[in-house]
Amino acid sequence: MAAKKARKRAYIPPSSEVVNRRERTETTRTQRGSTARPPRGAARGGRGGADFVYPEPSWGRTLKRLPIYFVMIFALQYLLGGEAAKDMDTQKRLIYALGSAAFVTVLFAPFMHMMDRFAYNRSLKRTGQAPAPRPSRAKRRPDDEDVVEGHVVGED
């Protein structure tokens, strides 16, 4: 194998095959350029990834996906339970896998929603749109300055 590589390295082409890069003609460049591939979106009828509208994240969509993750985590916990699970009988192993899968799924739900929000805001930023304002969790409590004789200023 090494001898074959050495022969390839030692090959010196005859002078007729040697082409200096500066001496290439324009025809060789245009011939090479004519075999260029079409743009990515053209192969699919002009529908590229830019047409995809990322749906606004919601807790409902996140909760719909949780059973899929629960089943996958349960199967992994049951099959790959570790040394402690191998000594258990089937019923205890099922309970262990169900409990740990439920715990991991509950921990994973907020993280999944956070990642959806991140991807949504990222897609909005990429398309140049402004993210939708998030509703505030609690209403603003009136300050002492806003209250005049027991009546809140600005409230009818």
For each residue, the residues with C-beta under 8 A, 3 or more apart:
1: 4 5
2: 5 6
3: 6 7
4: 1 7 8
5: 1 2 8 9
6: 2 3 9 10
7: 3 4 10 11
8: 4 5 11
9: 5 6
10: 6 7
11: 7 8
12:
13: 17 18
14: 17 18
15: 18
16:
17: 13 14
18: 13 14 15
19: 23 24
20: 23 24
21: 24
22:
23: 19 20
24: 19 20 21 28 29
25: 28 29
26: 29 30
27: 30 31
28: 24 25 31 32
29: 24 25 26 32 33
30: 26 27 33 34
31: 27 28 34 35
32: 28 29 35
33: 29 30 36
34: 30 31
35: 31 32
36: 33
37:
38: 42 43
39: 42
40: 43 48
41: 44 46 47 48 50
42: 38 39 45 46
43: 38 40
44: 41 47 48
45: 42
46: 41 42
47: 41 44 51
48: 40 41 44 51
49: 52
50: 41
51: 47 48
52: 49
53:
54: 119 120 123 124
55: 61 120
56: 120 132
57: 61 62 113 116 117 119 120
58: 61 62
59: 62 63 113
60: 63 64
61: 55 57 58 64 65 116
62: 57 58 59 65 66 109 112 113 116
63: 59 60 66 109
64: 60 61 67
65: 61 62 68 69 112
66: 62 63 69 70 105 108 109 112
67: 64 70 71
68: 65 71 72
69: 65 66 72 73 105 108 112
70: 66 67 73 74 101 102 105
71: 67 68 74 75
72: 68 69 75 76
73: 69 70 76 77 100 101 104 105
74: 70 71 77 78 97 98 101
75: 71 72 78 79
76: 72 73 79 80
77: 73 74 80 81 85 96 97 100 101
78: 74 75 81 85 93 94 97
79: 75 76
80: 76 77
81: 77 78 84 85 86 88 93 96 97
82: 85 86
83: 86 87
84: 81 87 88
85: 77 78 81 82 88 93 96 97
86: 81 82 83
87: 83 84
88: 81 84 85 92 93 96
89: 92 93
90: 93 94
91: 94 95
92: 88 89 95 96
93: 78 81 85 88 89 90 96 97
94: 78 90 91 97 98
95: 91 92 98 99
96: 77 81 85 88 92 93 99 100
97: 74 77 78 81 85 93 94 100 101
98: 74 94 95 101 102
99: 95 96 102 103
100: 73 77 96 97 103 104
101: 70 73 74 77 97 98 104 105
102: 70 98 99 105 106
103: 99 100 106 107
104: 73 100 101 107 108
105: 66 69 70 73 101 102 108 109
106: 102 103 109
107: 103 104 110 111
108: 66 69 104 105 111 112
109: 62 63 66 105 106 112 113
110: 107 113 114
111: 107 108 114 115
112: 62 65 66 69 108 109 115 116
113: 57 59 62 109 110 116 117
114: 110 111 117 118
115: 111 112 118 119
116: 57 61 62 112 113 119 120
117: 57 113 114 120 121
118: 114 115 121 122
119: 54 57 115 116 122 123
120: 54 55 56 57 116 117 123 124 131
121: 117 118 124 125 131
122: 118 119 125 126
123: 54 119 120 126 127
124: 54 120 121 127 129 130 131
125: 121 122 128 129 131
126: 122 123
127: 123 124
128: 125
129: 124 125
130: 124
131: 120 121 124 125
132: 56
133:
134:
135:
136: 139 140
137:
138:
139: 136
140: 136
141:
142: 146 147 152 153
143: 146 147
144: 147
145:
146: 142 143 152 153 154
147: 142 143 144 150 151 152 153
148: 151 153
149:
150: 147
151: 147 148 155
152: 142 146 147 155
153: 142 146 147 148
154: 146
155: 151 152
156:
